[in-house]
Amino acid sequence: MYLSELRLPSGATVSLVVRDGRGFTPSGDTRLRERDQLLVVTTTEARAAAEDRIRAVDQRGRLARWHAGRNGSTGRG
């Protein structure tokens, strides 16, 4: 899946991808891979919608191993 296909809400962006222990700043044409770790930065207002969107994509198996809670925990693979 390409990052642009994630379609995060306004106010949310993926600012860092960590892959194989190395971080990089992604672009819309970055292809996400299984086990990538994402740093998603959001406004307070966009946080719930961004988490819901990422979970919906994950449940369809496109972002396997990404999980996060709304209690402030981080996504871990």
C-alpha positions as YAML, in Angstrom:
chain: A
units: angstrom
residues:
- id: 1
  name: MET
  ca: [0.00, 0.00, 0.00]
- id: 2
  name: TYR
  ca: [1.25, 3.45, -0.84]
- id: 3
  name: LEU
  ca: [1.21, 6.10, 1.88]
- id: 4
  name: SER
  ca: [-1.14, 8.26, -0.21]
- id: 5
  name: GLU
  ca: [-3.67, 5.38, -0.15]
- id: 6
  name: LEU
  ca: [-3.85, 5.59, 3.64]
- id: 7
  name: ARG
  ca: [-6.00, 8.74, 3.27]
- id: 8
  name: LEU
  ca: [-5.52, 10.11, 6.75]
- id: 9
  name: PRO
  ca: [-7.85, 12.93, 7.80]
- id: 10
  name: SER
  ca: [-6.89, 16.58, 7.59]
- id: 11
  name: GLY
  ca: [-4.69, 17.39, 10.56]
- id: 12
  name: ALA
  ca: [-2.86, 14.04, 10.51]
- id: 13
  name: THR
  ca: [0.34, 13.07, 8.73]
- id: 14
  name: VAL
  ca: [2.91, 10.30, 8.75]
- id: 15
  name: SER
  ca: [6.11, 12.16, 9.53]
- id: 16
  name: LEU
  ca: [8.50, 9.20, 9.89]
- id: 17
  name: VAL
  ca: [8.70, 5.60, 8.75]
- id: 18
  name: VAL
  ca: [11.11, 3.22, 10.47]
- id: 19
  name: ARG
  ca: [12.04, 0.24, 8.33]
- id: 20
  name: ASP
  ca: [14.69, -2.32, 9.20]
- id: 21
  name: GLY
  ca: [15.98, -0.08, 12.00]
- id: 22
  name: ARG
  ca: [16.37, 3.00, 9.80]
- id: 23
  name: GLY
  ca: [14.10, 6.02, 9.82]
- id: 24
  name: PHE
  ca: [13.19, 8.16, 6.85]
- id: 25
  name: THR
  ca: [10.74, 10.88, 5.93]
- id: 26
  name: PRO
  ca: [8.12, 9.39, 3.62]
- id: 27
  name: SER
  ca: [6.38, 10.89, 0.60]
- id: 28
  name: GLY
  ca: [2.99, 10.05, -0.86]
- id: 29
  name: ASP
  ca: [4.58, 7.50, -3.16]
- id: 30
  name: THR
  ca: [6.32, 5.65, -0.32]
- id: 31
  name: ARG
  ca: [5.19, 2.06, -0.36]
- id: 32
  name: LEU
  ca: [4.43, 0.83, 3.15]
- id: 33
  name: ARG
  ca: [5.64, -2.64, 4.06]
- id: 34
  name: GLU
  ca: [4.74, -5.17, 6.71]
- id: 35
  name: ARG
  ca: [6.54, -4.35, 9.97]
- id: 36
  name: ASP
  ca: [7.09, -0.68, 9.07]
- id: 37
  name: GLN
  ca: [6.67, 1.53, 12.11]
- id: 38
  name: LEU
  ca: [4.89, 4.84, 11.53]
- id: 39
  name: LEU
  ca: [5.13, 8.06, 13.49]
- id: 40
  name: VAL
  ca: [1.77, 9.73, 12.95]
- id: 41
  name: VAL
  ca: [1.45, 13.33, 14.08]
- id: 42
  name: THR
  ca: [-2.07, 14.67, 14.54]
- id: 43
  name: THR
  ca: [-3.99, 17.57, 15.95]
- id: 44
  name: THR
  ca: [-6.12, 16.75, 18.95]
- id: 45
  name: GLU
  ca: [-9.21, 16.96, 16.76]
- id: 46
  name: ALA
  ca: [-7.86, 14.55, 14.12]
- id: 47
  name: ARG
  ca: [-6.42, 11.92, 16.44]
- id: 48
  name: ALA
  ca: [-9.47, 9.66, 16.83]
- id: 49
  name: ALA
  ca: [-10.26, 9.71, 13.11]
- id: 50
  name: ALA
  ca: [-6.62, 8.96, 12.21]
- id: 51
  name: GLU
  ca: [-6.49, 6.02, 14.64]
- id: 52
  name: ASP
  ca: [-9.81, 4.72, 13.32]
- id: 53
  name: ARG
  ca: [-8.58, 4.94, 9.74]
- id: 54
  name: ILE
  ca: [-5.33, 3.13, 10.48]
- id: 55
  name: ARG
  ca: [-7.18, 0.41, 12.40]
- id: 56
  name: ALA
  ca: [-9.65, -0.03, 9.53]
- id: 57
  name: VAL
  ca: [-6.79, -0.48, 7.06]
- id: 58
  name: ASP
  ca: [-5.01, -2.84, 9.47]
- id: 59
  name: GLN
  ca: [-8.08, -5.02, 9.92]
- id: 60
  name: ARG
  ca: [-8.12, -5.64, 6.20]
- id: 61
  name: GLY
  ca: [-4.55, -6.90, 6.54]
- id: 62
  name: ARG
  ca: [-2.78, -4.09, 4.74]
- id: 63
  name: LEU
  ca: [-0.80, -2.79, 7.71]
- id: 64
  name: ALA
  ca: [-0.22, -5.98, 9.63]
- id: 65
  name: ARG
  ca: [1.45, -5.65, 13.01]
- id: 66
  name: TRP
  ca: [0.47, -2.01, 13.64]
- id: 67
  name: HIS
  ca: [-1.48, -1.52, 16.83]
- id: 68
  name: ALA
  ca: [-2.09, 1.47, 19.07]
- id: 69
  name: GLY
  ca: [-4.41, 2.46, 21.86]
- id: 70
  name: ARG
  ca: [-6.12, 5.75, 22.50]
- id: 71
  name: ASN
  ca: [-4.57, 5.94, 25.95]
- id: 72
  name: GLY
  ca: [-1.37, 7.43, 24.59]
- id: 73
  name: SER
  ca: [0.45, 4.20, 23.76]
- id: 74
  name: THR
  ca: [2.52, 4.05, 20.61]
- id: 75
  name: GLY
  ca: [2.19, 1.77, 17.63]
- id: 76
  name: ARG
  ca: [4.42, -1.27, 17.91]
- id: 77
  name: GLY
  ca: [5.08, -4.10, 15.46]
...
